[in-house]
């Protein structure tokens, strides 16, 4: 039993996928600590190194999450109208504060990823998939991040059904830890249904899980060169394409944006929201300064074969949030020496599009995902 929290000396190495610094103060915590006490300490930035029952630590994390979601008392005065950009910034700030508080519940790991707590599950395989082989050094990690590793293991084991890949069981994509899952199926459908004029070669810029390369291969594209900067994404894509028996059609390259040469079809699904990511997984959603989008548009003309097409898959959510205007996007297309041949649109089908409790509901309700068909301007 721990009668009072005391700062712990000689702590093991801190592990954080986001690169966040370890808490400056870490105290011992166990089943005798109340959720209110834990919440107060976590809000102060004090880490709680758990020494009790593993499942009780999970329950404590849930209790802290409920406290972060408490709504302030309603003001009788009508709330002033707030611009979408302010709503987005406030939402991101609240998510960041919540993440910092929940990261204060910390779990010890031994040098082989064993968890030295009562009723702790064996998570060695999940940890190895996420972080690589254990190096024999003990460490500590936030319970929230450890549960994220478990969730990623389940995604990887079970996969995501992709209707555009055909009938089961050969229609699943298995995302790896740190690689964004293709749960937004509407953008895959756009690529599955757009007419392909020349099926000899395609570039897939930012391959991720490999889902778009797999769809292109299924549609009869004879050769695909797929690129990504992230070694995890390339490993994930390779495994998925092997499982789907499409790897013979795809060459995977670690590079920023374009491979060498020209192609009659170049496909890119960049991150849709021009904001700063707060963790590695968020790089698939947030593209600070529209770096990848602008890089793709700026380099597309130089890599298109004569009469070739570039397919840009992009949501207009950023426009509804006030983060990027349609005029800006059209201006970048024009400045890159490109013209728009056509555009296919589709409404999102995910749950948040109809969730009126979501702070970003107004923008999400208007969102449209588009496939922009681009070509070199005359």
C-alpha positions, -999 to 999 in steps of 0.1 A, spaced: 0 0 0 12 35 -8 2 59 19 13 91 2 28 99 -32 65 105 -32 88 114 -60 106 82 -73 143 81 -78 162 61 -105 133 59 -129 135 36 -160 138 51 -195 107 70 -207 92 58 -240 69 81 -260 60 77 -297 52 114 -300 86 124 -286 70 141 -256 93 147 -227 89 125 -195 70 141 -166 93 162 -145 79 145 -114 68 109 -111 52 94 -80 42 58 -72 5 51 -75 -17 20 -68 -52 8 -62 -55 29 -30 -52 62 -49 -86 79 -55 -95 91 -90 -98 127 -77 -63 126 -63 -50 111 -95 -67 137 -116 -53 166 -95 -18 152 -97 -21 146 -135 -34 181 -141 -3 194 -123 18 173 -147 28 147 -122 33 112 -136 17 83 -118 39 52 -121 14 23 -115 23 -4 -90 -11 -20 -85 -35 -41 -105 -32 -37 -143 -70 -36 -149 -74 -11 -121 -50 12 -139 -72 9 -170 -102 18 -149 -84 48 -134 -76 60 -169 -112 58 -178 -121 78 -147 -96 105 -156 -111 106 -192 -145 112 -178 -133 140 -157 -116 157 -187 -150 155 -205 -170 173 -179 -190 201 -194 -188 236 -179 -221 249 -165 -242 265 -191 -244 303 -193 -279 316 -195 -267 342 -221 -267 329 -257 -232 319 -268 -216 343 -293 -211 330 -328 -176 317 -332 -157 314 -365 -150 278 -377 -112 283 -374 -116 293 -337 -137 263 -331 -111 241 -347 -82 257 -327 -101 254 -294 -110 218 -302 -73 209 -309 -62 227 -277 -87 208 -257 -76 175 -272 -40 183 -265 -47 192 -228 -67 160 -225 -39 139 -240 -14 154 -216 -35 146 -185 -42 110 -196 -5 104 -204 3 108 -167 -9 72 -159 23 53 -165 30 16 -167 64 -1 -162 78 -25 -188 106 -49 -182 134 -54 -207 115 -81 -226 82 -60 -227 68 -80 -198 45 -59 -175 54 -65 -138 18 -58 -125 -9 -81 -111 -33 -95 -138 -12 -78 -165 -17 -94 -200 11 -106 -222 15 -78 -247 50 -87 -259 39 -94 -295 19 -61 -297 49 -42 -284 73 -59 -307 51 -51 -337 50 -15 -327 86 -8 -314 107 -37 -327 125 -64 -307 130 -57 -270 165 -45 -262 166 -58 -226 162 -23 -211 134 -16 -187 112 14 -196 80 31 -186 52 42 -210 19 59 -206 -10 35 -202 -28 54 -230 0 48 -254 3 11 -244 -35 7 -251 -29 24 -285 -3 -3 -292 -29 -30 -283 -54 -14 -305 -30 -12 -334 -22 -49 -329 -60 -57 -332 -62 -36 -364 -32 -54 -378 -46 -89 -369 -82 -84 -381 -77 -59 -409 -101 -35 -426 -125 -47 -453 -121 -28 -486 -151 -35 -509 -132 -22 -539 -107 -51 -536 -134 -77 -543 -149 -105 -523 -137 -119 -489 -113 -131 -477 -90 -113 -501 -103 -79 -496 -87 -68 -463 -60 -43 -456 -40 -48 -423 -26 -15 -410 6 -15 -389 12 6 -358 19 42 -369 3 37 -403 -31 53 -408 -59 28 -413 -80 32 -445 -113 36 -426 -125 64 -449 -136 41 -476 -151 68 -498 -118 80 -511 -109 44 -521 -142 42 -540 -132 73 -560 -100 56 -572 -118 24 -578 -143 41 -602 -124 68 -620 -117 59 -657 -81 49 -664 -69 58 -699 -35 42 -698 -29 12 -676 8 6 -684 22 25 -654 11 45 -623 29 63 -595 13 60 -560 26 90 -540 24 83 -502 16 46 -503 6 42 -466 -10 8 -462 -8 1 -499 -46 2 -504 -46 24 -535 -18 5 -551 -38 -27 -545 -69 -11 -561 -49 1 -591 -34 -34 -595 -68 -50 -593 -80 -26 -620 -54 -39 -644 -25 -13 -641 5 -33 -652 32 -17 -631 30 6 -601 58 25 -584 47 34 -549 66 58 -526 67 69 -490 91 85 -466 81 63 -436 98 28 -433 68 16 -413 44 25 -442 66 7 -467 68 -24 -446 30 -23 -441 23 -18 -478 47 -47 -487 30 -71 -463 -5 -62 -475 5 -64 -512 21 -98 -506 -10 -110 -488 -32 -98 -517 -8 -113 -543 -3 -79 -559 34 -74 -549 46 -85 -584 30 -54 -599 43 -29 -573 78 -15 -567 81 2 -533 106 31 -528 115 51 -498 116 87 -511 99 121 -506 71 123 -532 81 114 -567 103 86 -581 124 92 -611 108 91 -645 74 98 -661 41 80 -657 7 83 -675 -11 82 -642 1 96 -609 -21 92 -578 -18 111 -544 -40 111 -513 -21 137 -491 -31 146 -456 -63 167 -458 -59 193 -430 -31 219 -430 -23 220 -393 6 208 -372 5 171 -362 10 163 -326 21 127 -330 36 106 -358 2 89 -367 -13 124 -372 10 130 -402 -15 111 -422 -42 136 -413 -24 169 -407 0 185 -433 14 217 -418 15 244 -444 0 220 -470 36 208 -476 28 175 -492 -1 189 -512 19 218 -526 49 195 -532 27 171 -552 11 199 -573 45 216 -578 62 184 -591 34 168 -609 38 183 -643 75 173 -645 66 137 -639 36 133 -661 40 115 -694 25 132 -725 -13 133 -721 -9 119 -686 -32 125 -656 -27 133 -620 -53 122 -595 -54 143 -564 -77 129 -537 -86 156 -512 -114 165 -487 -126 200 -486 -129 199 -447 -101 224 -445 -121 249 -465 -151 246 -441 -128 250 -411 -112 282 -426 -78 266 -429 -75 267 -467 -97 283 -493 -108 269 -526 -92 298 -544 -58 289 -527 -61 254 -540 -70 265 -575 -42 290 -574 -16 264 -566 -29 242 -594 -26 270 -619 8 281 -606 21 245 -611 12 247 -648 -18 223 -644 -54 223 -655 -84 206 -641 -98 180 -665 -126 170 -642 -136 162 -606 -156 134 -589 -172 141 -556 -185 118 -528 -199 125 -493 -182 110 -463 -199 79 -447 -181 79 -413 -199 84 -381 -187 119 -372 -204 133 -404 -237 128 -386 -227 133 -350 -241 166 -339 -223 165 -306 -189 167 -324 -175 202 -320 -166 202 -357 -200 189 -368 -210 220 -388 -179 216 -410 -181 178 -412 -217 180 -423 -207 200 -453 -176 180 -462 -171 165 -496 -142 143 -507 -131 148 -543 -108 132 -569 -94 160 -590 -82 149 -624 -53 171 -634 -31 174 -665 -4 197 -678 -19 230 -690 -15 237 -727 
